[in-house]
């Protein structure tokens, strides 16, 4: 769900919506994420519903699973479709997976700078 920023016309995506979008884009289920992080599926559901937030100790692992950084994961000014590097990589991973007949979680993208 996209929300209007209270101080402007800028729209932003809340954490739970961002988690769900990135999880789905990587072809991961809530059970996959829960198992890899050592939390319950209920925790993942609560995070995506905005009923709770992941603890800081799990944030880096969660960001790694979703192909983003903790900063971008928590950022309130990041709109879906914006050209953040992590969003671009996520979209490309999904397209490559589709073309290769596999899931996005099996596609690895390396960027050298």
N, C-alpha and C positions, 0 to 999 in steps of 0.2 A: 504494500500500500504506500502510496506517495502522499506526503503531507506538505502543506504549505508552511513555510517558515513563519513564525508569528510576527517577525519584525520586517518582513519584506515579501515580495512576490516570488522569491526563490523557493523551489520545491526541494525537499530532501527525503531520503529513504530512512526509515527507522531501523535500528539494529536487527530486530526480529525478521523483518522483511528482507533485509540484506542477507542474513544468514540463510533463509529459505531459498532465495534466488541463487546464491552462490553454491549452496549444497546441491540443488537440482541441476545447475549448469555443469557440475562436476560428476553428475551421475551417481551421487551418493544418497543413500537412504538415511533416515534418522537413526536407524539401528546401526548402520555403518559408522556414523559419526560417534554415536554413544560408545560403541565397542572400542573404537580407536582412542577415545579420550578417557575411557574408564568411568563414564557417568551413565546414568539411566536414560532411557528413551524419553521418559517423562521430563527430565531436565532439558533435553533438546526441544521438546514440544513447548515447554515454558519459555525458553529463550526465544523461540520463533514467534510465540504469541505475545511477547513483551511482558510476561508475568514475572520473569526474573532475568538476570544477566549472568553470563559466565564469569567465574572468578578469575582474577588476574593470572593466577597460576596456570590456568588452562587456556588462556587467551592466545598465547603464541602457537601452541599445538593446533588450536582451532583455526587460526589464521593460515597456518601451513597447510592444513587439510583442504582449506577453501581457496588456496592459491592467492592469498592477499597478505597484507601486513596487519598487525594489530591496530595500528593507527588508522588505516583505511577502513578496517572493520568497524571501528567505533566512531568514525567521523560522521557527523550529522549533516555535513554539507555536500555529501556525495550523492548525486542523483543517478539513478540507473540510466544507462545509455551514455553517461559521460565518458570521456576518453581517458580514464585512469588506466594506467598500464595493466593493473590486475584485471580490470573489466575486459580490456582488449584481449589479454591472454586467455581469460575464461571463455570468451566468445570464440576465439580461434581454436582453442582446445576442443570445444563442442563441434565445430565445423570439421576439424580434422578427424575426430572420432567418427562422425557421421560418414564422411567420405571413405574411411578405412573400415567401416563396419564393426566398430568396437565402441566401448564406453569412454566418456571423457576422463574418467579416473585412470585409464590405462595409457593416456597420452601425456608425455613429458615434453615440456618446452624449456629450452635453455636459452638465456639471453646473455651474450658476452658484451661487455662495454669497455 
